[in-house]
Amino acid sequence: MTRIFIDADACPVKEEIYRVAGRHRLMTFVVSNSWMRIPENPLIEQVVVDDGFDAADNWIAEKVVAGDVVITSDIPLADRSLKNGAVVLGPTGKPFTEQSIGMSLAMRDLNAHLRETGDISGGNAPFSKKDRSQFLNMLENTLQKLRKR
């Protein structure tokens, strides 16, 4: 049975995930470095890991298996989750795939280098309603496809 794992510390679409997961009656793990308010629901489990570097990512990567869904914007976690057979979506609905993850990792490293050298500054574009809508559509479509397997 499909489970959903949320890399929750900076996830802007938690409420949307709870709604969709509830409709599909899927176990959802909300993994973070600190406590956060989650709905009271036996299908939603909060997992608070220690403050160690990548502790939440490590917990998710150790638990996720083929057929699970991981929601993260962390590219190395996406890579590890894909290697375990999971479906991985970013919070804008962008899927990470075996075909795209190499380029995503390379771009992440390049951007980190450019920030270190001062050639670029700033972060990602602000999260929009369009991003939220795209995410909802992609999550619903992903779960429908997994159900048909």
N, C-alpha and C positions, 0 to 999 in steps of 0.2 A: 504494500500500500504506500502510495506517495506521501511523503512528509515535506513540510516546508521549513527551511532554516533561514532566519533573518539575521544578517549581520547588522545589528540594531543600533549601534551607537550613533551613527549619522544617517540612518535610513529615513528619508522623508515620506515614505509610502506605507508605514506600518498599519495605519487605519484601513487603508485599501486592502492590504494583505489579509487582515483579520476578517474583513467582510467577505472577500472571495473564498478564503479558506473555510469560513463558516458555512457558506453555501455548499461547498463540496465535502464538508465534514472531515477535514484533514487536520492531522496533528501538526501544530506549528510551534517551533522553538524560537524564542526571542532571545538571542545571545548578545550579551553586552558586558562591559566592564563595570557597570554600576546599575543599581536598581532603577527601574522605571515603571511607571504605571501601565499596566496592561489590563485588558478586559478580564473579568472573572468568567472563565470558560474552561471546562475540563480538557478541551482540545488545544489550549494555548498554555505552553509551559515557558516560564521565564528561567533562563540560565544566566547567572551572574558569575563570570570568571574572575580570576585575580587580575591585577593591573599589569601583569607581565606583557612584554612586547608581543603582539600578535596572539595573545591568549584566546581571544574570541575566535579568531581565524583558525587557530589550531584545534579548538574544540569542535568547530563545525567540520573541518577537514577530516577529523578522526571519526566522526559519526555518520557523515553523508555517504549514501550508497546509490547505485544505479536506480533511476526512477524517482529520486528525490529532487526537489527544487531548492536552489539557493538564491537568495536575493542579496546582492552585494555590489558595491562600486569598487571594491578592492580587487585589483586585477590579479595579483598573486593568489588570492583565495579563489578567485574564479578559475584560474588555471588548475589549482589543486583539486577543486570540486569536479571540474570536467574530467580529470584523470580518474576520479572515482566513479564516473558514469552519471553524474548529476546533470540536470538542466540548470543553467545559470542565467539569471536576468539581472541587468542593472536597474536602478530605480527609475530610469527613464523609459524602461521597456526594451532597451537594447539587449538582445541576446548575446552572450558570449558563446562561441562555438569552437570546436577543434580547429576550424579553418581560420578563425579570426583572432584567436588568443595570442598567437605569436606576434602579430602586428601590434596588438594592444600592449603586450609586455614591452616591445621595442619602443613604442611611442611613450610609454610611461617612463622608461629609462632616459630617453632623449629629453623629454620635458623636465625631468628632475635635474639633468645635467644643465639644461638651459637656465633653469631657475637658479642653480648654484652659481653659475657664471654671471648672472645678472642680465642675460640676454632677453629673458621674458620675466614678467612678474604677474601677480594675480592668480586667481584660481579658475574654477569652472564657471560656466555661465549660470545665472540664477535659475533655480528650478521653477518651471512654469506649469500652468494648468494643462497645456498641451502635453508636457512630459507626463503628468499624472494620468491623463486620459490614455496616452499611448501605453503606459505601464499596465493600467487596468485591462486594456484590450489584450495585450501580450500575455499577461498572467492567465487570464480566462482561456485564451486559445491554447496556451501551453498545457493547462490542466485538462482541457478537453482532449487534446492529442494523447496525453499520458493515460487518460482513462480508457481510450480506445485500444491501447496496446494489449 
